[in-house]
Amino acid sequence: MLNKSTPTLRDGTRIEDLFNLETREVSLSTMYDPEIHQIEMEKIFTKVWLLLGHASEIPKSGDYVVRYMGQDEVIVSRDRKDEIHVSLNVCPHRGMHVCTAESGNAQVHKCIYHGWAFRPDGSFVGAPLEKEKMHGEIYPKEKLGLKKARVQLFHGLIFATWNQEAAPLEDQLGDMKFYYDIMFGKTHGGMEVLGAPQRLTIPANWKTAGEQAACDGFHTLTLHRSQFDIGNFGNISDTMDEFIPIMQGVNVAQKGNALRCISAATTFTSLIGSGEDFSKLSDLEKITKLPPPGIVTEQLLAEMKERLSPEQIHVCSVAPPQVGNMFPNVNLLFIYAPLPDGTLGSGYVIHTINPMGADKFQWITWFLCEKDTPEEIKDIIRAVAVQTGGTSGLIEQDDSDTWPHMTIAAKGAWGRTETLKYQAIGGENRPEGWPDKAHVYAGLSKDDAQWHWWLQYHELMTQ
């Protein structure tokens, strides 16, 4: 049994013993242990804000989707007052899932087992044979609704937490909100999903993907070597030295959140290669030459200049945030890629990594774009996103091959005694003119930012 008073495993091992903070090592056993998994569900997934989807997935009253918070199914729904609610998908009568469909529209959710019914806000409507009071008389109807989570929207992204005492989402994001605002808050109309999300179950521990998302830039050189070979990352030669520029940029991190801000000049040279001196352009000229996905009209560019601060515009022009995470289980990918006709394409991808056990997680993938982007451009953005970051995307085929191997290794008697090492340390280094936001690591992408993910995990797990 798990000792809830202290984070200690059945064999007497303390969670604290799985870390060496001085040498920056983590026991590989963390990547597969049913006891650790249960502690994570209690100390992380019931306490922090979790991403469940986007408001554009449920635009009308009664629209709903079913998602996960840890291993708990929840109903994400919109009511007649246009408010979004997140309710536990467990009937308080006999424990049946109230919704058995993944999505739909319903003003009343009716459990198929005994017919108990609930509104989109989770409140109890009643049960069949009302006169017989089949719901009993011990509890009033007001006490028989679905368990509710707290909800907060962030640029249309739907977050929820079971922790009624949790600080606002902004506190969890910290200074990293400055960079997430750049990614998701550039236009007045905001973003929207491009179709329903893709879903895939991967036989691996959720942390294999979770910690990689927090700025593991190093694996790009080897695991994604095929992307260079086929030209998906632009015009780069066969030598490893030529790959180094793609590793240059600015990594930023705080509270387990991290982003790789990749050099815009490198992206411009490798993907466009016009011969123009990108460094001599003004911030706004650089953004015009290399715009974020969907920012293709003068109106959208004007909105971006209006909504973002001069500091945020500078970040976009020098090294825009492109790859990273939101702690604990969100993977973000904003990518440029050449199209078959030689023109430049780009796309936005969001993944959530939902634990389904110690050795299994659900991988959900959304494709997003600015709502007011022309439809023909949305088609291009969707194509780029699917090709690179979709369930069968070229990048994700590489990544999803490693995670099960790490999980299997962590099951071995000797394998679990190995450690994950984050000892490539560059140290904090803030470029001239870079905003004073979060921890900043400029230059070659090393382990500094990724280590923040484990520090936040350690803090929550040892409380």
Helices and strands as residue ranges (DSSP letters): G 15-18, E 19-20, E 25-27, G 28-31, H 34-43, E 50-54, G 55-57, E 63-69, E 72-78, E 84-88, E 103-105, E 109-110, E 117-118, E 124-126, G 130-132, G 141-143, E 148-154, E 157-161, H 169-173, G 174-176, H 177-184, E 191-193, E 198-202, H 206-213, G 218-221, H 225-229, H 240-247, E 248-254, E 257-262, H 264-271, G 278-280, H 283-289, H 298-307, H 310-318, E 321-326, E 330-338, E 344-357, E 360-370, H 375-389, H 394-411, G 415-417, E 419-421, E 439-444, H 448-461
